[in-house]
Amino acid sequence: MHTYRIALLEDNTKQLEKLETYLNTISNIRIILKSKSSDHFFEELKTVQPDILVADLDLGNDSMTGMEVAQELKIPVFFASINTADYVEDMENLKRDEEICVDHITKPFTEEKFIKSFKRFLQEINLFSKLQYVYLDFNKTKRNMILIDDIVYLCADKLSGSESNNKQIHFINRKSENLIDFSFSKMEEKGLLKSQFVTIHKSFRVNKKYIKCYHKQTEMVEIMIFDEREKTKCHYLPVSENYQNDIKKVVS
């Protein structure tokens, strides 16, 4: 079962705690970010990569509304707010224009109603995104079922940990693994398509989803990975001259 990484944005402390309590009763949920303001939220977002935003629409005296945060973030969003009726048109536009799942529940609500609504929302995300898996062989285990969206990049660089002809694979939510008998030339046969994984160097294939930006001065892409301390952090990979124009198109 896929574990969804949740970001919470709610300016009221008691409401934030209540949402956290309700969400923690759902087995395939992991809360990775809790925030009471947009400034703090975007600062924390530099080191985490959520799958879903749960937000209040009215953030009090904040410089942004929950809707504005969602419009900038562009990931599936579940609004829990007292004034959802005022934002129905904005929700419809967000869902249509960004092609993401959007749902809401109006305060006040019971724990039972929230959990039932949110579980239905997860089902919609699952159907909408058509989650795709691949089967990969690691050092100690064979035919591991891996969600493609969890893969950040694949590496053939010995200095980065790859061994002999094998590759290393890095994830957003688990430690890296060594791939056995894996060739970049056969990536598409495995289900890792060129439309999602871009070549930035002869040694690196990167999931476009996790490229945060391209630094022209250093000729590196900034990505997010799960490190050995089991935390998400920024990481940088070099971009060869032959692929710099391709990367500029990806991040433009």
C-alpha positions as CSV (number, residue, x, y, z in Angstrom):
1,M,0.0,0.0,0.0
2,H,1.3,3.4,-1.0
3,T,2.0,5.8,1.9
4,Y,0.9,9.4,1.3
5,R,3.0,12.2,2.6
6,I,0.8,14.9,4.1
7,A,1.4,18.7,4.6
8,L,-0.9,20.4,7.0
9,L,-1.6,24.2,6.9
10,E,-4.0,25.5,9.5
11,D,-3.6,28.8,11.5
12,N,-5.6,27.6,14.5
13,T,-3.5,25.5,16.9
14,K,-6.4,23.4,18.2
15,Q,-7.7,22.8,14.7
16,L,-4.2,21.8,13.6
17,E,-3.9,19.3,16.4
18,K,-7.4,17.9,15.6
19,L,-6.5,17.4,11.9
20,E,-3.3,15.7,12.9
21,T,-5.1,13.4,15.3
22,Y,-7.8,12.5,12.7
23,L,-5.2,11.8,9.9
24,N,-3.0,9.7,12.2
25,T,-5.9,7.1,12.4
26,I,-5.5,6.4,8.7
27,S,-2.9,3.7,8.1
28,N,-1.4,4.8,4.8
29,I,-0.8,8.4,5.9
30,R,2.4,10.1,7.1
31,I,2.3,13.7,8.2
32,I,5.7,15.3,7.2
33,L,4.9,19.0,7.5
34,K,2.7,21.0,10.0
35,S,2.4,24.8,9.7
36,K,0.3,27.7,10.9
37,S,1.5,30.3,8.3
38,S,2.3,30.4,4.6
39,D,5.8,31.8,5.3
40,H,6.7,29.0,7.6
41,F,5.1,26.5,5.3
42,F,7.1,27.4,2.2
43,E,10.3,27.5,4.3
44,E,9.7,24.0,5.5
45,L,8.8,22.9,2.0
46,K,12.5,23.3,1.0
47,T,13.3,20.1,2.8
48,V,10.2,17.9,2.3
49,Q,8.1,16.7,-0.7
50,P,4.5,16.2,0.3
51,D,2.0,14.3,-1.9
52,I,-1.1,16.0,-0.5
53,L,-2.0,19.3,1.1
54,V,-4.6,19.6,3.8
55,A,-5.4,23.3,4.3
56,D,-7.7,25.8,5.8
57,L,-8.9,28.4,3.3
58,D,-8.8,31.3,5.7
59,L,-5.4,31.7,7.3
60,G,-6.3,34.7,9.5
61,N,-3.9,37.6,9.1
62,D,-1.6,35.6,6.8
63,S,-0.4,37.2,3.6
64,M,-1.8,34.3,1.6
65,T,-5.0,32.2,1.7
66,G,-5.0,28.4,1.7
67,M,-6.3,28.6,-1.9
68,E,-3.3,30.7,-3.0
69,V,-0.9,28.2,-1.4
70,A,-2.6,25.4,-3.1
71,Q,-2.5,27.2,-6.5
72,E,1.3,27.6,-6.1
73,L,1.9,24.1,-4.8
74,K,-0.1,22.3,-7.5
75,I,-0.6,19.0,-5.6
76,P,-3.8,17.2,-4.6
77,V,-5.5,19.4,-1.9
78,F,-8.2,18.7,0.7
79,F,-9.6,21.9,2.2
80,A,-11.0,21.8,5.7
81,S,-12.6,25.2,6.3
82,I,-15.6,27.1,7.6
83,N,-16.1,29.2,4.4
84,T,-15.7,26.6,1.6
85,A,-18.9,27.9,-0.1
86,D,-17.1,31.1,-0.9
87,Y,-14.3,29.3,-2.8
88,V,-16.3,26.7,-4.8
89,E,-15.5,28.4,-8.1
90,D,-11.8,28.7,-7.2
91,M,-11.8,25.0,-6.3
92,E,-13.4,24.1,-9.6
93,N,-10.8,26.2,-11.5
94,L,-7.9,24.6,-9.6
95,K,-9.2,21.1,-10.3
96,R,-9.7,21.9,-14.0
97,D,-6.7,24.0,-14.8
98,E,-4.0,22.1,-12.8
99,E,-5.6,18.6,-13.4
100,I,-5.3,17.7,-9.8
101,C,-7.7,16.2,-7.2
102,V,-9.5,18.8,-5.1
103,D,-12.0,18.2,-2.3
104,H,-13.3,19.9,0.8
105,I,-15.2,19.5,4.0
106,T,-16.9,22.3,5.8
107,K,-16.3,23.1,9.5
108,P,-17.5,22.1,12.0
109,F,-17.2,18.4,11.3
110,T,-17.0,15.2,13.4
111,E,-14.0,12.9,13.3
112,E,-16.1,10.2,11.6
113,K,-17.2,12.6,8.8
114,F,-13.6,13.9,8.2
115,I,-12.1,10.4,8.0
116,K,-14.8,9.1,5.7
117,S,-14.5,12.1,3.4
118,F,-10.7,12.0,3.4
119,K,-10.6,8.2,2.6
120,R,-12.9,8.9,-0.3
121,F,-10.5,11.6,-1.4
122,L,-7.6,9.2,-1.3
123,Q,-9.6,6.8,-3.5
124,E,-10.1,9.6,-6.0
125,I,-6.4,10.4,-6.0
126,N,-5.5,6.7,-6.5
127,L,-7.9,6.5,-9.5
128,F,-6.9,9.9,-10.9
129,S,-3.2,9.4,-10.8
130,K,-3.2,5.8,-12.0
131,L,-0.3,4.9,-9.8
132,Q,2.3,2.9,-11.8
133,Y,4.7,0.3,-10.4
134,V,7.8,-1.3,-11.7
135,Y,9.5,-4.5,-10.5
136,L,13.2,-4.1,-9.8
137,D,16.0,-6.4,-8.4
138,F,18.1,-5.2,-5.5
139,N,21.1,-6.7,-3.8
140,K,19.2,-8.9,-1.4
141,T,15.7,-9.1,-2.8
142,K,14.2,-9.8,-6.2
143,R,11.2,-8.4,-8.0
144,N,10.6,-5.5,-5.6
145,M,7.4,-3.7,-6.5
146,I,8.3,0.0,-6.6
147,L,6.0,3.0,-7.1
148,I,7.6,5.0,-10.0
149,D,6.7,8.3,-8.4
150,D,8.8,7.3,-5.4
151,I,12.0,7.1,-7.5
152,V,14.1,10.3,-7.6
153,Y,17.0,9.3,-9.7
154,L,19.2,6.4,-11.0
155,C,22.9,6.5,-10.9
156,A,25.8,4.8,-12.6
157,D,28.5,6.9,-10.9
158,K,30.9,4.8,-8.9
159,L,31.9,7.8,-6.8
160,S,28.2,8.1,-5.8
161,G,28.0,4.5,-4.6
162,S,27.4,2.4,-7.7
163,E,29.2,-0.9,-8.0
164,S,30.7,-2.5,-11.1
165,N,28.0,-2.6,-13.9
166,N,25.2,-2.2,-11.4
167,K,23.3,1.0,-10.8
168,Q,22.1,2.8,-7.6
169,I,18.5,4.0,-7.2
170,H,17.5,6.8,-4.9
171,F,14.0,7.4,-3.5
172,I,12.0,10.2,-1.9
173,N,10.8,8.0,1.1
174,R,13.3,5.2,1.7
175,K,17.1,4.6,1.6
176,S,18.9,4.0,-1.7
177,E,19.4,0.5,-3.1
178,N,21.8,-1.1,-5.5
179,L,20.1,-2.3,-8.7
180,I,21.3,-5.7,-10.1
181,D,21.7,-6.3,-13.8
182,F,20.1,-3.0,-14.7
183,S,20.9,-1.1,-17.9
184,F,19.9,2.5,-18.8
185,S,19.3,1.3,-22.4
186,K,16.5,-0.9,-21.1
187,M,14.8,1.5,-18.8
188,E,11.7,1.8,-20.9
189,E,11.4,-2.0,-21.0
190,K,11.3,-1.9,-17.2
191,G,8.6,0.8,-17.3
192,L,10.7,3.9,-16.6
193,L,9.8,6.1,-19.5
194,K,11.8,8.9,-21.1
195,S,8.7,11.1,-20.7
196,Q,9.3,11.0,-16.9
197,F,13.0,10.3,-16.5
198,V,15.4,12.8,-18.1
199,T,19.0,12.2,-18.9
200,I,21.2,15.0,-17.3
201,H,24.6,13.2,-17.6
202,K,25.8,9.8,-18.8
203,S,25.7,8.6,-15.2
204,F,22.3,10.0,-14.1
205,R,18.6,9.6,-15.0
206,V,16.4,11.9,-13.0
207,N,12.6,11.9,-12.3
208,K,11.4,15.3,-13.7
209,K,9.0,15.4,-10.7
210,Y,11.8,16.0,-8.3
211,I,13.9,18.6,-10.1
212,K,13.4,21.7,-8.1
213,C,15.6,24.0,-10.2
214,Y,18.6,24.2,-12.5
215,H,21.5,26.3,-11.3
216,K,23.2,27.7,-14.4
217,Q,26.3,29.0,-12.7
218,T,27.2,25.6,-11.2
219,E,25.5,23.6,-14.0
220,M,23.7,21.4,-11.5
221,V,20.1,20.4,-10.8
222,E,18.7,20.6,-7.3
223,I,16.6,17.6,-6.3
224,M,15.1,16.1,-3.1
225,I,16.1,12.7,-1.8
226,F,15.7,10.6,1.3
227,D,19.1,10.4,3.1
228,E,20.8,7.8,5.3
229,R,19.4,9.6,8.4
230,E,15.9,9.0,7.1
231,K,15.2,12.6,6.3
232,T,14.4,14.4,3.1
233,K,17.2,16.8,2.0
234,C,18.3,18.8,-1.0
235,H,20.9,17.2,-3.2
236,Y,22.7,18.4,-6.3
237,L,23.7,16.5,-9.5
238,P,25.9,17.7,-12.4
239,V,24.4,18.4,-15.8
240,S,26.6,17.6,-18.8
241,E,26.9,20.2,-21.5
242,N,25.1,17.9,-24.0
243,Y,22.0,17.9,-21.8
244,Q,21.8,21.5,-20.5
245,N,19.3,22.7,-23.1
246,D,17.0,19.7,-22.3
247,I,17.1,20.6,-18.6
248,K,16.3,24.2,-19.3
249,K,13.2,23.1,-21.1
250,V,12.1,20.8,-18.3
251,V,12.4,23.6,-15.6
252,S,11.1,26.5,-17.7
